[in-house]
Amino acid sequence: LAEQQQSKYLDLYTILPSEISMQLAEVSLALAERDIQKTREIKEDFSSRIQDMSEKLKTISSKFNEKSPDVEHAKEEVKRLFEDLDGCGSALSELDASLQDFSRSNPLLAKQLSEAVSKLSEMHHHTSRLADSRASCLQAVCYLDEYNEMLDFIVRWADKARSLVRANIIWNSSVHLQEQIRIHQVGLLLFRRVKSVFQPHKRRTVKTL
């Protein structure tokens, strides 16, 4: 606007009146101050969002490193932390998109902020790897508990099968013979049941390794 007014008066071969010149200078200064204030507010907003997310990721990371009192508590804690981590990932994507838009009006400041966002992305990636590691360890603990239960079942079955095998077969009547056959059939059924329980664990173990 100031340039237009100056050009207008130059075309008329006259000098821009001092009053108008002062008014235009004041308007230009006010606009410049407004732009500076707006840029400062945007920078503070970005910095605040970056700081908040950094603190959240640090908290999540420290929680993943903490020991849980039991497996069930660990499952609930890991589930909640994964949800928090996903929320940070979404917020990080929104922050990056906002920064891309801001770079069109202030590329220099956007470049400075992008360095902080890049470090934040690295922190998020590191925390995600830590989360995956904790989840894998928790899964291994769950498998171990299942194996212990299965081992207890196998030991009890082995004791039962041992007693069945050692039992003397009585041939003095068909009733006793049928009873002995039934007992051995129960032993065979227990063996098949143990095998059916063991095979899925074996496949999962091989897959995990």
FENBEL-V452747 format. One record per backbone hydrogen bond with DSSP energy under -0.5 kcal/mol. NH is the residue of the N-H (numbers start at 1). CO is the residue of the C=O. If there is no record, write none. Layout:
nh=NH co=CO
nh=NH co=CO
This chain:
nh=5 co=1
nh=6 co=2
nh=7 co=3
nh=8 co=4
nh=9 co=5
nh=10 co=6
nh=11 co=7
nh=12 co=8
nh=13 co=10
nh=14 co=9
nh=21 co=17
nh=22 co=18
nh=23 co=19
nh=24 co=20
nh=25 co=21
nh=26 co=22
nh=27 co=23
nh=28 co=24
nh=29 co=25
nh=30 co=26
nh=31 co=27
nh=32 co=28
nh=33 co=29
nh=34 co=30
nh=35 co=31
nh=36 co=32
nh=37 co=33
nh=38 co=34
nh=39 co=35
nh=40 co=36
nh=41 co=37
nh=42 co=38
nh=43 co=39
nh=44 co=40
nh=45 co=41
nh=46 co=42
nh=47 co=43
nh=48 co=44
nh=49 co=45
nh=50 co=46
nh=51 co=47
nh=52 co=48
nh=53 co=49
nh=54 co=50
nh=55 co=51
nh=56 co=52
nh=57 co=53
nh=58 co=54
nh=59 co=55
nh=60 co=56
nh=61 co=57
nh=62 co=58
nh=63 co=59
nh=64 co=60
nh=65 co=61
nh=66 co=62
nh=66 co=63
nh=74 co=70
nh=75 co=71
nh=76 co=72
nh=77 co=73
nh=78 co=74
nh=79 co=75
nh=80 co=76
nh=81 co=77
nh=82 co=78
nh=83 co=79
nh=84 co=80
nh=85 co=81
nh=86 co=82
nh=87 co=83
nh=88 co=84
nh=89 co=85
nh=90 co=86
nh=91 co=87
nh=92 co=88
nh=93 co=89
nh=94 co=90
nh=95 co=91
nh=96 co=92
nh=97 co=93
nh=98 co=94
nh=99 co=95
nh=100 co=96
nh=101 co=97
nh=102 co=98
nh=103 co=99
nh=104 co=101
nh=105 co=102
nh=106 co=102
nh=110 co=106
nh=111 co=107
nh=112 co=108
nh=113 co=109
nh=114 co=110
nh=115 co=111
nh=116 co=112
nh=117 co=113
nh=118 co=114
nh=119 co=115
nh=120 co=116
nh=121 co=117
nh=122 co=118
nh=123 co=119
nh=124 co=120
nh=125 co=121
nh=126 co=122
nh=127 co=123
nh=128 co=124
nh=129 co=125
nh=130 co=126
nh=131 co=127
nh=132 co=128
nh=133 co=129
nh=134 co=130
nh=135 co=131
nh=136 co=132
nh=137 co=133
nh=138 co=134
nh=139 co=135
nh=140 co=136
nh=141 co=137
nh=142 co=138
nh=143 co=139
nh=144 co=140
nh=145 co=141
nh=146 co=142
nh=147 co=143
nh=148 co=144
nh=149 co=145
nh=150 co=146
nh=151 co=147
nh=152 co=148
nh=153 co=149
nh=154 co=150
nh=155 co=151
nh=156 co=152
nh=157 co=153
nh=158 co=154
nh=159 co=155
nh=160 co=156
nh=161 co=157
nh=162 co=158
nh=163 co=159
nh=164 co=160
nh=165 co=161
nh=166 co=162
nh=167 co=163
nh=170 co=168
nh=171 co=169
nh=177 co=173
nh=178 co=174
nh=179 co=175
nh=180 co=176
nh=181 co=177
nh=182 co=178
nh=183 co=179
nh=184 co=180
nh=185 co=181
nh=186 co=182
nh=187 co=183
nh=188 co=184
nh=189 co=185
nh=190 co=186
nh=191 co=187
nh=192 co=188
nh=193 co=189
nh=194 co=190
nh=195 co=191
nh=196 co=192
nh=197 co=193
nh=198 co=194
nh=199 co=195
nh=200 co=196
nh=201 co=197
nh=202 co=198
nh=203 co=199
nh=204 co=200
nh=205 co=201
nh=206 co=202
nh=207 co=203
nh=208 co=204
nh=209 co=205
